Amino acid sequence: MSLTMLLFLLAVFTGGPALFLGVLSHYRRLTVRLEQHGLRVQGKVVRVNEGRGKPSTVYYAFSPPDGPELSGKFDEATSVASKRTPGSPVDILYLAEAPEQHMAVGMGFTQGLYLLLMVPLVGFSIMGVLSVLHAYFTQR
């Protein structure tokens, strides 16, 4: 294995997971900010697209006190989402300084999901780096 190939593989096994981890961390931090500092407002369900064999998508709209109506969506188990009808209330969290950052209460990127994705990603990166280094330094 050449030095160029070693550097390329190390970049793949560290850079790729690092970029993905950065995106995951951004969404987790946003969820935490909304949960800790978000303002709560009641929105309304606009429509529900029921999924067959997968979660349903619930579309909602809400109006912050100082701005135009905003909309969003979240996925929810079909058994729960089927009880939602257009016009029914849904609690929304939004950031006062950036109302376009919002989510339905309880629907953010949870810590459990973050860890479930992060741990294998870090493991993949470590195992990849160790395998590449082993292959490089034990070659004849």
N, C-alpha and C positions, 0 to 999 in steps of 0.2 A: 504494500500500500504506500503510495507516495505521500509526501507531506501535504501536497495540495488536496488530495482526497481526504486525508485526516482532518484538515481544517474545514473542508466542506461538510463532512459528516458531523463534526462537532458543532458547526453552525446550525445544521439541521436539527440535531438533537437538543440544542439549547435555545436557539432563536425561535423556532416554531412553537414549542410549548410556552416559551416566555411571552410571545405575542398573544397566544390564546389565553394564557393566565392573566395577562393585562386586561383583556376584554372582559373576562369573567369577574375580575376584581372591580372594574368600573361599574358593572351592573350591580354587584353586591353592595358597593359603597353607596350607589344611588338608592337602593332599597333601604339601607340603614338610615340615610339622610331623610328619606320620606317618612319612615317609621318614627324617627326621633324628633324631627323638626317640621314635618308636613302639617298643613292645615287640613282639617276634615270638612268636607262638604258633601251634601247628598246630591248624587246625580240620578239619572234615570236610564233604564235599559232601553236601547233603541231597537235592537233585534237580537235574536239568538239563532245561530247556525248550528243545528244539531249534527254532530259527527256520528257516523256509523262505525262503531268499533274504535273510536278515538274520542278525545275530549271535544266538547262543544265550544264554540267561540261565542262569547257574549260581547256585544258592542254596546258602549254606553256614551253618554254625553253629560256634561256638567258645565256650569257657568261660575267661574270665580267672581267674587264681588266686584272686582275692578277690571273685568276684561270680557272678551267675547267668549262665546260657547266653544268649548274644546271637546274632543271626542277621543276615545281609546277603545281598547279591546283586551280581553284576557281569556284564557282557556280554563275550562272548568269541567269536572266530570259531568257527563251527560245526565246522570240521575239527578244532580243538583241543578244544573243549568235548565233542565226541562221545566223546573218550577218557576223560572223567571219568565215574565211576560213583558212585552213592550210597555213602557211607562212605569214599571215597578222600580222601587228605589234601590240604589246601590251606593254604598259609602265609598268615597274617593279621598285619597290623600294627594295633595299637591304642594309644591314649594312656592311660597309667597313671592320670592324673587324670580322664579322661573316656572310659571304655571304650566308650561308645556311639559314639564317633568311631573308626571302624575301616574297613579296606579290605583286600582281598586284595593280596598283594605284586605289584607291577608293574601294578596296575589303576587307579592314581590319575589325576588330571587333569594330564597331562604338560605340560611347558613348551612343546613344539612345538604341541600343540593350543591352549594358551592364546594363543600368538602368532598362530596361524592364525585365531583368532576375534577377537583384539584389534586387529590391524593393520587389517583392513577396517572394523571398527567405528569406530576413530579416524579413518580416511580418510573414512568416511561422514559423521561428525560435522563434520570440517573442511570438506568439500565443501559440505555443507548450509548451514553458517554463512556461508561465502564466497558461495554463491549467493544466499542471503537478503539479505545485506548489499549485494551488487551490485545486486540488484533494487530494493532500497529507495533506494539513493543514485543510481541512474541513472534513476529514474522521472521523468516530466515533471510 
